[in-house]
Amino acid sequence: MSAELFNRYGIEAVSVGQISEALGMSPGNLTYHYNKKADLIAEHLNVFEKALQAEIDKFPVHSNAKSFAAAYMDMMDLTFRYRFLFLGANYLIQNDLVEMNRYEKLIKRTKQQFIDQIKRLVAEGFMTPVKKPYSIEMIVDSIWWTWLGWLLDMQLTPPAKRAPERKLLAEAALHVVFVNHHYIDQGFFKMFQAELKKLGQQSATVIPIAGRTAAKAK
C-alpha cells in the first residue's frame, strides 16, 4: 500500500498516518511494525535490490530479439513498480532515508546491466560499435534519463484514458530504445518492436512487491 501511495503522490507527500488509513488500521498498529517512514523505505529498498539481482541473474547471455525484449521489459517493469525510489531520489538522500553510497551502488548496478547487454548486442552484430567521442556509457545515460523522464511524466500528467499497464510499458520501452535506434540493426529493431508488441498484449500474473502483490505479464 505504501508503494502504491508513494508512486501516486510522491514519497514526501505521504505520511505514515495516510498509509495506515488506506490500510484500514490504526497508526499504532502500523508503527509497531514500521516505526517511521524510513523503515518502510528501507524495506522497499531491500526487496527491490533482491528483485533487481534476480533480474540481473536471468538476463540473457545471447541477445536474440525475443529474449532481449522480455528481459528489457522485465527490468523496466521492476523499476516502474518501484519508481518512487528513483523519482524521489533527492528527497530520500536529503532526508537521510537512503545512504548516498547505497543509492549510488543501486544506480550503478542498474546501469551496468544495460551496458553489458549493449556490449552483447554489438558483439552479436545487432548494434554497430559505438565510436568516440561517444560511448556505450553515454548511450545508457541517454536511455536512463529518457526512462526517468517518462516515469515522471506519467506521474505528473497521467493519460485521461489510461491504457493497460503492460501496453504502456511496451510503448515506453520502444520509445526509449528508439532514441538510439541509429545504432541498432534495422532488422533486429523490427523484430524487437514486434516482440514488445506481443509482450504489451499479454495478460497478467502476480509477483511480490514488499509483502503485497503486483501484476506482471505471463
C-alpha positions, 0 to 999 in steps of 0.5 A: 500500500505504501508503494502504491501511495508513494508512486501516486503522490510522491514519497514526501507527500505521504505520511505514515498516518495516510498509509495506515488509513488506506490500510484500514488500521490504526497508526499504532498498529502500523508503527509497531511494525514500521516505526517511521517512514524510513523503515518502510523505505528501507524495506522497499529498498531491500526487496527491490535490490533482491528483485533487481539481482534476480533480474540481473541473474536471468538476463540473457547471455545471447541477445536474440530479439525475443529474449532481449525484449522480455528481459528489457521489459522485465527490468523496466517493469521492476523499476516502474513498480518501484519508481518512487525510489528513483523519482524521489531520489533527492528527497530520500538522500536529503532526508537521510532515508537512503545512504548516498553510497547505497543509492549510488551502488543501486544506480550503478548496478542498474546501469551496468546491466544495460551496458553489458547487454549493449556490449552483447548486442554489438558483439552479436552484430545487432548494434554497430560499435559505438565510436568516440567521442561517444560511448556505450556509457553515454548511450545508457545515460541517454536511455536512463534519463529518457526512462526517468523522464517518462516515469515522471511524466506519467506521474505528473500528467497521467493519460485521461484514458489510461491504457493497460499497464503492460501496453504502456510499458511496451510503448515506453520501452520502444520509445526509449530504445528508439532514441538510439535506434541509429545504432541498432540493426534495422532488422533486429529493431523490427523484430524487437518492436514486434516482440514488445508488441506481443509482450504489451498484449499479454495478460497478467500474473502476480509477483511480490512487491514488499509483502503485497502483490503486483501484476506482471505479464505471463 
